[in-house]
Structures are given as structure tokens and as C-alpha cells.
Amino acid sequence: MATEYGQGYGLGSGSGFPGHTGERHHRLPAGLRAPFEARSWREFGYVLVGLPVGILLFTYAVTMVSLGAGLLVTFLGVPVLAAALAGCRGFGAMERARARALLGLRVSEPEPLRLKKQGAMGWMGAVLKSGASWRSLLYAVLQFPWSVFSFVVAVNVWAFGWAMLTYPLWFWVFPMYAGQDGLQLYGDETHRVYLDNPFEIAVTALVGLLFTLATPWLVRALTTVDRVMVHGLLGPSRLATRVVELESDRGVVVDTAAADLRRIERDLHDGAQARLVNLAMDLGLAKEKLKEDPRAAAVMVGEAHGEVKTALRDLARGIHPAVLTDRGLDAALSSVASRCTVPVRVEVDLAERPASAIEGIAYFTVSELLQNVSKHARATSAAVEVWRVENRLMLQVVDNGVGGADASAGSGLAGLAERLDAVDGILVVDSPAGGPTRITAELPWRNEPLTG
């Protein structure tokens, strides 16, 4: 259902996304320049360094854990095992730094130790109970066989490719120093085949070129496994990440509730309370004039009645409106749009209503965005669209104003983004200088729970 308030509606065309991508243009295709790119050499260096690092990690982990497990029959096994896990956590930090420097992979630190009591016993208990410690130990064990495999494959393919590619430059070594015509391709007791004529030398170089061009992509595939291991075993677990997010969201919800309470108290004190005081004074004057001048008293009572309606309307705007509860988002947003300083087209395409909490958040989100349009956008028209995509409620507010809105600048949009994030929502702002501004909000769709 679409409703338009005011005359003349027209938004600026285009989505407003900048056309500049910042990408560099290369004359050579990626397949030809890959063997000479710094990224390929860094990845190859990561594989080379991975073998000695894998030997170190595997030796330390197996030795310390075996020693600790063997000593568990005595008290010494517990501190040795805790020290082994703590050392693996330290090696995990080293591996994250190596992946960041050579692979460009940035992995956050795992969840810290949760010490329930101070002292050595508390620290050992925290290390042994930490999932990050055991994941670091698992990485130290698994990284060794993988580093051996990737080192052997990468070094052999790299050496084979470059050796064959440069064969035309050094094939003369065989007849001069080895006493044979060239590189031996096949040989038995009665017959030998050498790569010695120009055609065979050219084919050898061509095959070497193919291996050389394929080596960076093979190494990249090998390091992809390393990326998965580092990210999955040395980073924070999904559960720990979710706990941190929920703790942050809880803080945002508490702060938001406190801010809303302060706003309502301020509105009551500065707005409704002042109007009620004036109303009481006006009624007092009307009472005194009731006998002397009934007509003037009736006029004053009428003005007081208008003040009551204005105070109640201003107070209700900051609280969950009755029209939202009774008639849903379509009617409530239409009411908000009618108070905007520019014509606003409202289109709500919902087959059913979401949960009241989600509906309320959607209402206040659109209300705040339309207030920004009225105060800052310098627009001549705006539009509000609401629809559902699978399990998400989508909101979009568009205006043809001057643009330049930025949610990262600490403005009201930043607070709105935090509120949405607290309920697993998203706020996306597309507002280039000169406009138009397109702000899209996503909220999780939840149905109203059944009661009774």
C-alpha cells in the first residue's frame, strides 16, 4: 500500500555510489605476472618458514604434553601440562603474527584466560580449562605434517619449473663437464635419451614456463589451508565471539534504555509539565472571571483545552504510539510522515505484522530518520519503504537532499546503528556529497509469540 503526503514527489536518480574503485590496471594478465608479484613470494616464504616452525611446534608440543601426561600420577604433571598449553598459546601468537606479515591474514586474539581465583593454582586451572589452549595444542600437532607436505610440494614444483625454464641457459654444462649430450630424459642398459637438440630444449623451456606460471597458484592453494587452520584454531571461537557481542549489545541496550528514560523525563519536565503549569494558571484565571465575564472565561477554557491536547500529543510522540499497536506500521509511519516538513511517500509491503518489539524498533528508526530529513537534509521530497525478505525486515528511507550523512562521525546515525546492532540489525548509509541519501536498515523478523 502506497500513500503520498504533500504535492510533487521526485527523487534524484542513481544510487549515489562513487564510480571510482581505486583498482590498478595492469598490462599483463594475472597469470603472467603472478610469478613476479610480491604476494606470491611472501606466500612462498611462508611455506619455506613453515617447515622449521612446524618442527619446533611439534617437538615442543609432543615432548611437553607427553612429559606432563606421564607425570600426572604425581602433582608435577599438572604444572607441566599447564606450561605446555601456555607455551602453545605463545606459539599461537607467533603464528598469528607470521600469517599477518606474510599472508595478510588478520586474526583476533582468542578469548583471554578467566581466572576464578588468584595465584598459581588459579592460573593453571584457567589454562587447562581454556578451549583456546587446547586449540593451540591441536594446531601445533596438525601444522607439522601439513608443513612437511606443503614444503615438499612447493619447493619441488618451484625448483622443477625454474630449472626447466632456464634449461637453454645451462644445458651446455652437461657436454662440457658431465660427459653427456644433455639432460637425461630416459635411460637403461642399452638406450638413453637426452634433451640435446634445439627442439627438445625449446619444449623443455616451454614446459618449465607452464610449471613456473602454475607454481604461485599452487602455493596459494596450499596457504589457503594454512589460513583456515590459523583462523579456525588460533583465533577466538564462535561461542566466545558471540558472548563478547552479546555483552557489548547488552551494554548498548542498557545505555539506550537509560537515554530514553532521561529523554522522557526531560520531555515531561520541560514540555508537558510546563504546559500543565500554564494550564493550571489559565484555569485559575478563567475561574475568577467566570462570574464577571463568562464569555472571556469560556475563551480561556477553550484555549486551555487546546493546551491539553497539544501537551498529550507531544508526550505521546516520545512513547509507543497507540496507532502502532492498533493498526500496525503502515498507519503509524503514515502518521509520522504527515508531520515531516517535506512530502514523504510511504510504502509498506507486509503480509503480516512482526513482533511488537521489532515493530516498535522499526517505527522509532523511521521516525528518527525522518527527523534527520526535516532538520538536516534540505530535501524537497522523501520516501519510506518497508518490506520483508525471508527472515529479515527491511526499512529504507530516501531523500533528494544535499547528502553527506555519515554514521561513523559520532552523529545520531551512529547511535541508531548501535541500537540496531543490539538486536542483530544493520544500518547501511549511502549518502554521497550532493545527494541523494539512501539509508537502509535491516532487522530480524520475529513473529509475535502466541499467548493463552
Helices and strands as residue ranges (DSSP letters): E 2-4, H 30-33, G 34-36, H 38-70, G 71-73, H 77-102, H 120-129, H 131-165, H 167-170, H 173-173, I 174-178, E 183-187, E 192-195, H 198-234, H 238-267, I 268-272, H 273-292, H 294-317, H 322-327, H 329-338, E 344-349, H 356-372, I 373-377, E 382-389, E 392-399, G 407-409, H 412-421, E 426-430, E 437-444
